Amino acid sequence: MKFDEIDIKLLGLLQNDSKKTTKEYALQLNLSVTAVYERIKRLEKLGVVTKYVALVDKKKVDKAFTVLCHIKLVQHIKEYVLQFEREILKLNEVAECYHTSGDYDYILKIYVANMEEYREFMITKLTAINHIGSTQSSFVINEVKSTTEVFI
């Protein structure tokens, strides 16, 4: 998909703050309100912009303890993969789940309040999922860079 310079600038503006008005974007892009509105609608229709969200400060909601958990299934067969993925989708603590290559089958990004809450999550929820062979957890010391923006 090809984007012109204005599309790229508009996508950057939307990703930075999607609560601005079309008029505010128009002023920044030196375009008419109608032109900006039509570009946004086109980007949405093409599936480039998929949704608008509010980002929550993890510290303010007591979920700033971030864990990266590597999961290895006992066997990497279709039935186990699909069952694991269905179960992970039910866990609110899991913010992101990636099916990966390499030594582990999955990497999970988990937000909890503290080590005790993570332990409880591991014992009662994560390890209750069938066919998990092993896990390895890493705890985030400092978030050096975190962005939701995709640069084009």
HUUR-V545829 format. One record per residue. N is the residue number from 1. RES is the residue in three letters. SS is DSSP state (h for helix, s for strand, l for the rest). NEAR is the number of other C-alpha atoms within 10 Angstrom. Layout:
N,RES,SS,NEAR  N,RES,SS,NEAR
This chain:
1,MET,l,4  2,LYS,l,6  3,PHE,l,11  4,ASP,l,8  5,GLU,h,10  6,ILE,h,14  7,ASP,h,17  8,ILE,h,14  9,LYS,h,17  10,LEU,h,20  11,LEU,h,22  12,GLY,h,16  13,LEU,h,15  14,LEU,h,17  15,GLN,h,18  16,ASN,h,13  17,ASP,l,12  18,SER,l,16  19,LYS,l,12  20,LYS,l,11  21,THR,l,11  22,THR,h,17  23,LYS,h,15  24,GLU,h,13  25,TYR,h,20  26,ALA,h,17  27,LEU,h,12  28,GLN,h,12  29,LEU,h,16  30,ASN,l,11  31,LEU,l,13  32,SER,l,14  33,VAL,h,17  34,THR,h,12  35,ALA,h,12  36,VAL,h,22  37,TYR,h,16  38,GLU,h,12  39,ARG,h,16  40,ILE,h,19  41,LYS,h,13  42,ARG,h,13  43,LEU,h,17  44,GLU,h,13  45,LYS,h,11  46,LEU,l,11  47,GLY,l,10  48,VAL,l,12  49,VAL,l,15  50,THR,l,9  51,LYS,l,8  52,TYR,l,11  53,VAL,l,9  54,ALA,l,8  55,LEU,l,7  56,VAL,l,8  57,ASP,l,10  58,LYS,l,14  59,LYS,l,10  60,LYS,l,8  61,VAL,l,10  62,ASP,l,12  63,LYS,l,16  64,ALA,l,16  65,PHE,s,18  66,THR,s,24  67,VAL,s,21  68,LEU,s,18  69,CYS,s,19  70,HIS,s,20  71,ILE,s,21  72,LYS,s,18  73,LEU,s,18  74,VAL,l,13  75,GLN,l,13  76,HIS,l,11  77,ILE,l,9  78,LYS,h,9  79,GLU,h,10  80,TYR,h,16  81,VAL,h,17  82,LEU,h,11  83,GLN,h,13  84,PHE,h,18  85,GLU,h,15  86,ARG,h,12  87,GLU,h,14  88,ILE,h,19  89,LEU,l,13  90,LYS,l,10  91,LEU,l,13  92,ASN,l,11  93,GLU,l,21  94,VAL,s,19  95,ALA,s,13  96,GLU,s,14  97,CYS,s,17  98,TYR,s,12  99,HIS,s,12  100,THR,l,12  101,SER,l,9  102,GLY,l,6  103,ASP,l,9  104,TYR,l,16  105,ASP,l,18  106,TYR,s,20  107,ILE,s,20  108,LEU,s,19  109,LYS,s,17  110,ILE,s,22  111,TYR,s,21  112,VAL,s,21  113,ALA,l,16  114,ASN,l,14  115,MET,h,13  116,GLU,h,10  117,GLU,h,14  118,TYR,h,19  119,ARG,h,13  120,GLU,h,11  121,PHE,h,17  122,MET,h,13  123,ILE,h,11  124,THR,h,11  125,LYS,h,15  126,LEU,h,21  127,THR,l,14  128,ALA,l,12  129,ILE,l,14  130,ASN,l,13  131,HIS,l,17  132,ILE,s,18  133,GLY,s,11  134,SER,s,12  135,THR,s,16  136,GLN,s,11  137,SER,s,13  138,SER,s,11  139,PHE,s,12  140,VAL,l,12  141,ILE,l,9  142,ASN,l,7  143,GLU,l,7  144,VAL,l,6  145,LYS,l,5  146,SER,l,6  147,THR,l,7  148,THR,l,8  149,GLU,l,11  150,VAL,l,8  151,PHE,l,9  152,ILE,l,10
